[in-house]
Amino acid sequence: MHDEGNKGKDFEIDLSDENLDDTEESFEITPEDPLHSKIEEESEKSEDLLDRLQRLQAEFDNYRKRMDNRFSEVAKFASEDIILKILDIYDNILRAIEMDFTKDPAAAKTGVEAILKQLNTMLSKEDVRPIESVGKTFDPYYQHAAQRIVDTEKPDGIILEEYQKGYMLKDRVLRPAVVCVNRHEVQSVEESSDEDNNNNSENNGE
């Protein structure tokens, strides 16, 4: 019998490393590169900042378009209020010319004076005021010299006559007055032209 023949014999199992190589799975663990992680982190931050910047740009463009439309509307109807006031005065002028000036000139004059008062009130509310010229020293910023005469009995450079009234709008000249200026010395045509050119340069800020 084999059992009896093998009884008492020892069995040996080879557990050497050489026999285990075929059956054992090997795992390789590589530590993560910190520089690579930092680059990925910064890349994500850059993408987030770019996305936020694009959204802000889009919001700003929409805001600018809305403001442009609003300013365009304001500019389009900026004169509406003043035109309505002028129309009221215009209506009164139409009523005035329907009156019989020959039959009742006093009433007609009263009507015209009322219209003038209404117009003056409107200009005053808009901060428009006349420029005082006659008797004042000529200033090319406020007046335009249309004529020069010689009167030695009056001061040199004084304004003797006003042909067209000038007006200020707040602190700015809306329209200069057209005046006649007294000069003790008569200027030649060339000198007069040079003075006018200098005055224009001053008005233009040159």
Helices and strands as residue ranges (DSSP letters): H 2-6, H 17-20, H 34-76, H 80-97, H 105-125, E 128-130, E 143-149, E 159-164, E 167-169, E 172-175, E 177-182, H 189-203
